[in-house]
């Protein structure tokens, strides 16, 4: 769809009456209604004003771009208005707005017309285009201005994926605004223009309404001298760890582009430090080996699932304060507060498998993958699936597949989107908007449902039940070895693949336990709590063990260990891995073995000491003893292996 095709001449007003921003929005919206563009003008105006409340759409340079989506809009359109004196719009540069472009889009809009809207920014950034719009004498001239720049705009908005010249500075940027229609692309265009004028190569990733475009790869980020993040909403940041990174509002990308580009190109921006360890989950899907891609997609699902598991487990554990059966209305110990806590906890637990599958699918195939993966996770969930079962019928023999089924569902969700993309590649580009809101959800839900019910659930359910039964029937002496192994695994790479393998196993067993918890999860948790504690104890007993710059942060690890944040030990392990990691792994393994020996069971997959206080771990005192012993073993090992280091 061409940009000029979105301009409707009938509601245009080249002589806007004097008034406020709200009055101007209503004036243009009512003119749009008069020509049949919107059927519920009052609700459309509310949507426009709600967008203004988020942040002003006055982008500066005498331009405002109010925009909103609404169900009563049938076709996307741009309603142009011009004021000779200007209208106060609370613009980013303080100037009144003379050129107003009201963007009206159907609810859930996506596809070709949003791509055309993105091109609006490239035209408005040209001084001569602005002058032509200010001097236009008719609505036809307004349309002709955009027609004249259309081909040029298309050429200029194509973004390079490689630096044009090896001897020129190279930077990368991310732009994003809450709605992802206007400001995102205005900032993109301004940064690209400014960088070009300064002789600097740039690649800009946009997080817009149509998803992530021109995604930055690992190589892009590594090669860049600096990073600009001009965003008013959350964007993936862990990938920029260790790089000079400017984090600014999207408005700065438009109005302070020269400052941002110069600071990024000279490497004068602050170094970004991420609290997320391990492989970057948000790296480009096609980048890296098959194993690293699998790990990245899996961790995207697990990281989004964890809050549901933790919340559910803690609430269920709190309900036990009145008695183990106090949530049961038929039990003498019944308490209504316990019933509420148990119900809320079970609701959170019911969400975790759909969330796991949905965000694995989202990592692979963006929003369509999220929808299809989420539906697959519902079919894997024992509690939700049981509601479909009846004594007779299609679903009467359906078998829930639990955690493993949800993993498969997530990857199936991404695969189904890939397949549908191939099958419907023949559709004209003008129908691209139908794919994510109609074709993919309908056909994807049908396919994932049939595959899960009749292909995946039975074998995955059998494997999951077999794994649980196998672990439950292991003799106690061998279970101690398992406890040592999973505890040590938590300390070997502290957030990397080995750590996550142990953690995901423990989490899977918790989710499959039906609220009974897992002793393996208890060993995993205590093992992950040991490295920060060992670091802190060693620094307390022998301060000169670490360089002076690290001593204060070493003591903070008391809190990190208590909260089960293993990553607190990463800086110390990274500084001398050969001497630091082995004693930490041994201490963590000892804790895991002792936790198993003491019979501790964790009802939740996270929380550390806070889970203990909430009743989420059985035999809590012995669990704490296991943690302290493991921390002391690790600290003694550190004092031995590091005895010749950092002595003053």
C-alpha positions in Angstrom: 0.0 0.0 0.0 1.4 3.4 -1.0 1.6 6.2 1.6 -0.3 8.6 -0.6 -3.3 6.2 -0.8 -3.9 6.6 2.9 -4.6 10.4 2.6 -8.3 11.1 2.3 -8.9 14.5 0.8 -12.5 15.1 1.9 -11.9 15.5 5.6 -8.7 17.5 5.2 -8.7 21.1 6.6 -6.0 23.4 5.4 -7.3 26.2 7.6 -7.8 24.8 11.0 -9.7 27.0 13.4 -7.9 28.3 16.4 -8.4 26.1 19.5 -6.8 23.6 21.9 -5.3 20.2 21.1 -8.5 18.5 22.3 -10.7 20.7 20.1 -8.5 20.1 17.1 -8.6 16.3 17.6 -12.4 16.4 17.8 -12.7 18.7 14.8 -10.6 16.4 12.5 -12.3 13.2 13.9 -15.8 14.6 13.2 -14.7 15.5 9.7 -13.5 11.9 9.3 -16.9 10.7 10.6 -18.8 12.9 8.1 -17.1 11.2 5.2 -17.9 7.7 6.6 -14.5 6.8 7.9 -15.5 6.0 11.5 -18.9 5.0 12.9 -18.3 5.7 16.6 -16.5 9.0 16.6 -16.7 9.5 20.4 -14.9 6.3 21.2 -12.3 7.0 18.5 -11.7 10.4 20.2 -11.3 8.7 23.5 -8.7 6.4 22.0 -6.9 9.4 20.6 -6.9 11.2 23.9 -5.8 8.1 25.7 -2.7 8.0 23.4 -2.0 11.6 24.2 -2.1 10.8 27.9 0.7 8.3 27.4 3.0 10.9 25.9 2.5 13.8 23.5 2.2 13.1 19.8 3.7 16.5 19.1 7.0 15.2 17.6 8.5 18.6 17.2 9.4 20.8 14.3 5.8 22.0 14.1 4.5 18.5 13.4 2.0 16.5 15.4 0.9 12.9 14.6 -2.1 11.9 16.8 -3.0 8.3 16.2 -5.2 5.5 17.5 -6.9 2.2 16.6 -10.6 1.5 16.9 -13.0 -1.3 15.9 -15.4 1.2 14.2 -12.7 2.2 11.7 -13.0 0.0 8.6 -10.0 1.2 6.5 -6.7 2.9 7.6 -6.5 6.6 6.8 -4.5 9.8 7.5 -6.6 13.0 8.1 -4.4 16.0 7.4 -5.0 19.4 9.0 -2.9 22.7 8.8 -2.9 25.7 11.1 -1.4 29.0 10.1 -0.7 30.2 13.6 0.0 26.8 15.2 -1.8 24.9 17.9 -0.3 24.2 21.4 0.4 20.5 21.4 2.9 20.1 24.3 5.4 19.2 21.6 8.8 17.7 22.4 10.6 20.9 21.3 8.0 23.3 22.7 6.8 24.6 19.3 3.1 24.7 18.4 2.0 22.3 15.8 1.1 23.6 12.3 1.0 20.3 10.4 -1.3 17.7 12.0 -1.5 14.1 10.6 -4.3 12.1 12.4 -3.7 8.4 11.8 -6.8 6.2 12.1 -6.3 2.5 12.0 -8.6 -0.5 12.5 -8.3 -2.5 15.7 -5.5 -5.0 15.6 -4.1 -3.4 12.5 -1.0 -4.9 11.0 0.6 -5.5 7.6 1.2 -3.4 4.6 -0.7 -0.3 5.6 1.4 0.1 8.8 4.5 -0.3 6.7 3.2 2.6 4.6 2.5 4.7 7.8 6.2 4.1 8.8 7.2 5.8 5.5 5.4 9.0 6.7 8.3 9.7 9.0 10.9 9.7 6.2 9.0 12.3 4.2 8.3 14.6 7.2 12.0 14.7 8.0 12.7 16.5 4.7 12.7 20.3 5.0 11.5 20.8 1.4 8.6 18.4 2.0 7.5 20.4 5.1 7.7 23.7 3.2 5.6 22.2 0.3 3.0 21.1 2.8 2.9 24.6 4.5 2.5 26.3 1.1 0.0 23.8 -0.5 -3.1 25.6 -1.8 -5.3 22.5 -2.2 -5.9 19.1 -0.8 -4.7 17.6 -4.1 -1.4 19.4 -3.7 -1.0 17.8 -0.3 -1.4 14.3 -1.8 1.0 15.1 -4.6 3.7 16.1 -2.1 3.7 12.5 -0.8 3.4 11.0 -4.3 6.5 12.9 -5.3 8.5 11.5 -2.4 7.1 8.0 -2.4 9.7 6.2 -4.5 12.5 8.2 -2.8 11.1 7.3 0.6 11.0 3.6 -0.1 14.6 3.7 -1.2 15.7 5.6 1.8 13.9 3.5 4.5 15.5 0.3 3.4 18.1 -0.2 6.2 21.5 -1.7 5.6 22.5 -4.8 7.5 26.2 -4.3 7.0 28.3 -1.1 7.4 28.8 0.6 4.1 32.5 1.2 4.7 34.9 -0.5 7.0 36.7 2.7 7.9 33.6 4.5 9.0 32.2 4.4 12.6 29.4 2.0 13.1 26.6 2.1 15.7 23.3 0.4 16.3 20.0 1.6 17.7 16.6 0.4 18.9 13.5 2.6 18.7 10.1 1.9 20.3 7.0 3.8 21.5 3.9 2.4 23.3 1.8 2.1 20.2 4.5 1.5 17.7 2.9 3.5 14.9 4.5 7.0 14.6 7.3 7.9 17.1 9.1 4.6 16.5 9.6 5.3 12.9 10.2 9.0 13.3 13.1 8.3 15.6 14.4 5.6 13.3 14.4 8.0 10.3 15.9 10.9 12.3 18.8 8.8 13.6 19.5 7.4 10.2 19.5 10.8 8.6 21.7 12.3 11.3 24.2 9.4 11.2 24.4 9.8 7.4 25.1 13.5 7.7 27.9 12.8 10.2 29.5 10.1 8.1 28.5 7.3 10.5 27.0 4.0 9.5 24.0 2.9 11.6 21.5 0.0 11.8 18.2 0.7 13.5 15.9 -2.0 14.9 12.2 -0.9 15.2 9.8 -2.3 17.8 6.6 -1.3 16.1 3.0 -2.4 15.8 4.0 -5.0 13.1 6.6 -6.5 15.5 10.3 -6.2 15.4 11.8 -5.2 12.1 15.5 -5.1 11.1 16.4 -7.1 14.3 20.0 -6.6 15.5 22.1 -9.7 15.4 24.9 -10.7 17.8 27.4 -9.7 15.2 25.8 -6.3 14.7 26.1 -5.5 18.4 29.6 -6.9 18.8 30.8 -4.7 15.8 29.1 -1.5 17.0 31.1 1.2 18.8 28.0 2.1 20.8 24.3 1.5 21.2 21.3 3.9 21.3 18.0 2.7 22.9 15.4 5.4 22.2 12.3 3.7 23.7 9.3 4.4 25.8 8.5 0.8 26.4 10.5 -2.3 27.4 12.9 -3.7 24.8 15.3 -6.6 25.2 18.4 -5.2 26.9 20.5 -8.2 28.1 22.1 -8.5 24.6 23.8 -5.1 25.2 25.7 -6.1 28.3 29.2 -4.7 28.2 28.5 -2.2 25.4 28.5 1.6 25.7 24.7 2.2 25.7 22.5 5.3 25.8 19.0 4.7 27.2 16.7 7.6 26.3 13.1 8.4 25.6 12.0 7.9 22.0 11.6 11.7 21.9 15.3 12.1 22.2 15.8 10.0 19.1 13.8 12.6 17.2 15.0 15.8 18.9 18.4 15.0 20.2 19.6 12.7 17.4 22.9 14.5 16.9 23.9 14.2 20.5 22.9 10.5 20.7 24.8 9.6 17.5 27.9 11.4 18.5 28.1 9.9 22.0 27.4 6.4 20.7 30.0 6.6 17.9 32.7 7.9 20.2 32.0 5.2 22.8 31.4 7.8 25.5 28.1 6.3 26.6 27.9 4.5 30.0 28.6 0.7 29.9 25.4 -1.3 30.2 25.4 -4.0 32.9 22.8 -6.7 32.7 21.5 -8.7 35.6 20.6 -11.5 33.2 23.3 -14.1 32.8 23.8 -16.8 30.2 22.8 -16.8 26.5 20.8 -13.8 25.4 17.3 -14.9 24.9 16.4 -12.1 22.5 19.1 -12.8 19.9 18.0 -13.2 16.4 16.2 -16.4 15.9 18.3 -17.6 13.0 21.6 -16.8 14.7 23.8 -19.5 16.3 23.8 -23.3 16.3 20.6 -25.4 16.5 21.4 -26.2 20.1 21.9 -22.5 21.1 18.6 -21.6 19.3 16.8 -24.4 21.2 18.2 -23.2 24.5 17.3 -19.6 23.7 13.7 -20.4 22.9 13.3 -22.7 25.9 14.7 -20.0 28.3 12.3 -17.5 26.9 9.4 -19.7 27.9 10.9 -20.7 31.3 11.7 -17.1 32.3 8.1 -16.0 31.6 6.6 -19.0 33.3 8.6 -18.6 36.6 6.6 -15.7 38.1 3.4 -17.9 37.8 5.1 -20.9 39.4 6.6 -18.9 42.2 3.4 -17.0 42.9 1.3 -20.2 42.8 3.7 -22.1 45.0 4.1 -19.4 47.6 0.3 -18.9 47.9 -0.3 -22.6 48.2 2.4 -22.8 50.9 0.8 -19.9 52.8 -2.5 -21.8 52.8 -0.9 -24.6 54.9 -0.4 -22.2 57.8 -3.8 -23.2 59.1 -3.2 -26.9 58.5 -2.3 -29.1 55.5 -6.0 -29.6 54.6 -7.3 -26.2 55.8 -8.4 -25.3 52.3 -10.9 -28.2 52.2 -14.4 -27.2 53.2 -15.1 -30.7 54.5 -12.0 -30.8 56.8 -12.3 -29.8 60.5 -9.3 -27.5 60.1 -11.1 -25.5 57.2 -10.3 -21.8 57.0 -11.8 -19.5 54.4 -8.5 -17.6 54.1 -6.6 -20.8 53.4 -9.2 -21.7 50.7 -8.8 -18.4 49.0 -5.0 -18.7 49.1 -5.1 -22.3 47.7 -7.5 -21.3 45.0 -5.4 -18.3 43.9 -2.3 -20.4 44.0 -3.9 -23.2 41.9 -5.0 -20.5 39.3 -1.4 -19.3 38.9 -0.3 -23.0 38.6 -2.9 -23.5 35.9 -1.4 -20.7 33.8 2.2 -21.8 33.9 2.2 -24.4 31.2 0.3 -22.3 28.6 2.7 -19.4 29.4 5.7 -21.7 29.0 4.5 -23.0 25.6 3.2 -19.6 24.5 6.5 -17.7 25.0 8.6 -20.5 23.5 6.3 -20.0 20.4 6.7 -16.2 20.7 10.5 -16.5 20.7 10.4 -18.5 17.5 7.6 -16.8 15.6 6.7 -13.6 17.4 3.0 -12.9 18.2 1.4 -15.6 16.0 3.7 -18.1 17.7 2.5 -16.8 21.1 -1.1 -17.5 20.3 -0.6 -21.0 18.9 1.9 -22.0 21.6 -0.4 -20.8 24.4 -3.3 -22.9 23.0 -1.0 -25.9 22.8 0.0 -25.3 26.5 -3.7 -25.4 27.4 -4.0 -28.9 25.9 -0.9 -30.0 27.9 -2.3 -28.8 31.2 -3.9 -31.6 33.3 -6.3 -29.2 35.2 -7.5 -27.4 32.1 -7.7 -30.5 29.9 -9.8 -32.3 32.5 -12.6 -29.8 32.0 -13.0 -31.0 28.4 -13.2 -34.6 29.4 -16.6 -36.3 29.7 -17.7 -39.9 30.2 -18.2 -40.3 26.5 -17.0 -38.2 23.6 -14.0 -37.2 21.6 -12.1 -36.0 24.6 -13.0 -38.8 27.0 -9.6 -40.6 26.5 -7.5 -37.4 26.4 -4.2 -37.7 28.3 -2.6 -34.6 29.7 1.1 -34.4 28.9 2.3 -31.8 31.5 5.6 -30.0 31.4 7.1 -32.0 28.6 4.0 -31.7 26.5 4.1 -27.9 27.0 7.7 -27.8 25.8 6.7 -29.7 22.6 3.6 -27.4 22.2 5.8 -24.3 22.3 8.1 -25.5 19.5 5.2 -26.8 17.5 3.6 -23.3 17.8 6.7 -21.8 16.1 6.8 -24.6 13.5 3.1 -24.2 12.6 3.6 -20.5 12.0 6.6 -21.3 9.7 4.5 -23.8 7.9 1.5 -21.5 7.4 3.9 -18.8 6.2 5.0 -21.1 3.5 1.5 -22.3 2.6 0.1 -18.7 2.3 3.1 -17.0 0.7 1.1 -16.8 -2.5 -1.4 -14.3 -1.0 -1.0 -10.7 -2.3 0.9 -8.3 0.1 -2.3 -6.3 0.6 -3.7 -9.2 2.5 -0.8 -9.6 4.9 -2.9 -8.0 7.7 -5.2 -11.0 7.5 -2.5 -13.5 8.4 -1.7 -12.6 12.1 -5.3 -11.8 13.1 -7.3 -14.4 11.1 -5.4 -17.1 9.2 -2.7 -18.0 11.8 -4.9 -18.0 14.9 -7.8 -20.1 13.3 -5.7 -22.7 11.4 -3.0 -22.7 14.1 -5.4 -23.4 16.9 -7.0 -26.2 14.9 -3.6 -27.8 14.0 -2.1 -27.5 17.5 -5.2 -28.9 19.1 -5.4 -31.9 16.8 -1.6 -32.6 17.2 -1.6 -32.3 20.9 -4.7 -34.3 21.6 -4.0 -37.2 19.2 -0.2 -37.3 18.7 1.7 -35.5 21.5 -0.2 -35.9 24.8 -0.2 -39.7 25.2 3.6 -40.3 24.6 4.7 -37.2 26.5 2.4 -37.9 29.3 3.8 -41.4 29.6 7.4 -40.1 29.6 6.5 -37.5 32.3 4.8 -40.0 34.5 7.7 -42.4 34.0 10.3 -39.8 35.0 8.4 -38.9 38.1 7.9 -42.5 39.1 11.5 -43.3 38.4 12.8 -40.5 40.6 10.3 -41.3 43.4 11.4 -44.9 43.4 15.2 -44.3 43.5 16.7 -45.7 46.7 17.7 -43.0 49.2 21.4 -43.7 49.0 21.3 -43.0 45.2 19.1 -40.0 45.7 21.9 -38.4 47.7 24.1 -38.7 44.6 21.4 -37.1 42.5 21.2 -34.3 45.1 25.0 -33.7 44.9 24.9 -33.8 41.1 22.1 -31.2 40.6 23.4 -29.0 43.4 26.9 -28.9 41.8 25.4 -28.3 38.3 23.8 -25.1 39.7 27.3 -23.7 40.4 29.3 -24.8 37.4 28.2 -22.1 34.9 25.7 -20.0 37.1 23.0 -19.2 34.7 24.3 -21.0 31.7 23.1 -24.2 30.0 24.3 -26.6 32.8 22.7 -24.5 35.5 19.5 -24.2 33.5 19.4 -28.0 32.8 19.3 -28.7 36.5 16.9 -25.9 37.2 14.4 -26.9 34.4 14.5 -30.5 35.6 13.6 -29.4 39.1 10.9 -27.1 37.9 9.4 -29.8 35.7 9.1 -32.1 38.7 7.4 -29.4 40.8 4.8 -28.8 38.1 4.2 -32.5 37.7 3.8 -33.1 41.4 0.3 -31.8 41.7 1.2 -29.6 44.6 3.3 -32.2 46.4 6.6 -30.6 45.6 9.9 -32.2 44.7 13.0 -33.1 46.7 15.1 -32.6 43.5 13.9 -29.0 43.3 15.0 -28.5 47.0 18.5 -29.8 46.1 18.6 -27.5 43.0 17.5 -24.5 45.0 19.9 -25.0 47.9 22.7 -25.7 45.4 22.0 -22.4 43.7 22.0 -20.5 47.0 25.5 -21.7 48.0 27.9 -19.8 45.6 26.9 -16.3 46.7 27.0 -17.4 50.4 30.4 -19.0 50.0 31.8 -15.8 48.3 30.4 -13.7 51.1 31.7 -16.0 53.9 35.2 -16.1 52.4 35.3 -12.3 52.1 34.2 -12.0 55.7 36.7 -14.5 57.1 39.6 -13.4 54.9 38.9 -9.9 53.4 42.2 -9.8 51.4 41.0 -12.8 49.4 39.4 -10.5 46.9 40.7 -7.2 45.4 39.6 -4.1 47.3 37.2 -3.1 44.5 35.3 -6.4 44.9 35.1 -6.6 48.7 31.9 -4.6 49.2 30.1 -6.4 46.5 31.2 -9.7 48.0 29.3 -9.0 51.2 26.2 -8.2 49.2 26.2 -11.8 48.2 24.7 -12.7 51.6 21.5 -11.3 50.4 21.9 -12.7 46.9 22.4 -16.2 48.3 19.4 -15.9 50.6 17.2 -14.9 47.7 18.5 -17.8 45.4 20.2 -15.4 43.0 23.2 -17.5 42.0 24.4 -14.9 39.5 25.7 -12.8 42.4 28.8 -15.0 42.3 29.4 -14.6 38.5 31.9 -11.6 38.7 34.1 -13.5 41.2 34.0 -16.7 39.2 34.7 -14.9 36.0 37.8 -13.2 37.5 39.5 -16.5 38.2 37.3 -19.5 37.1 39.9 -22.2 37.7 40.3 -21.4 41.4 36.8 -20.2 42.1 34.4 -22.6 40.4 35.6 -26.0 41.7 35.2 -25.1 45.4 31.8 -23.5 44.8 30.6 -26.6 42.9 31.8 -28.9 45.7 30.0 -26.8 48.3 26.8 -26.6 46.3 27.0 -30.4 45.7 27.3 -31.0 49.5 24.3 -28.8 50.2 22.2 -30.6 47.5 23.2 -34.0 48.9 22.4 -32.9 52.5 19.0 -31.5 51.4 18.2 -34.9 49.9 19.4 -36.7 52.9 17.3 -34.6 55.2 14.2 -35.2 53.1 13.5 -31.5 52.2 10.9 -31.0 49.6 10.3 -27.7 47.7 6.8 -26.8 46.7 8.1 -23.8 44.7 10.9 -23.4 42.2 12.3 -20.1 43.6 12.4 -17.9 46.6 15.3 -19.2 48.7 15.0 -18.2 52.3 11.8 -16.4 51.5 10.3 -19.7 50.3 11.4 -21.2 53.6 9.7 -18.5 55.6 6.5 -18.9 53.6 6.3 -22.6 54.2 7.3 -23.5 50.7 10.0 -26.0 51.8 9.5 -29.0 54.2 12.0 -29.6 56.9 13.0 -25.9 56.7 15.5 -25.9 59.6 17.5 -28.8 58.1 17.3 -27.2 54.7 18.9 -24.1 56.2 21.5 -26.2 57.8 22.3 -27.8 54.5 22.7 -24.3 52.9 25.0 -23.1 55.7 27.2 -26.2 55.6 27.5 -26.0 51.8 28.4 -22.3 52.0 31.0 -23.0 54.7 32.5 -25.9 52.6 32.7 -23.6 49.6 34.2 -20.7 51.6 36.9 -23.0 53.0 37.7 -24.3 49.5 38.0 -20.7 48.2 40.3 -19.7 51.0 42.6 -22.6 50.1 42.5 -22.3 46.3 42.8 -18.5 46.4 45.4 -18.4 49.3 48.1 -16.9 47.1 45.8 -14.4 45.2 45.3 -10.7 46.0 47.5 -10.7 49.2 48.6 -7.2 50.1 
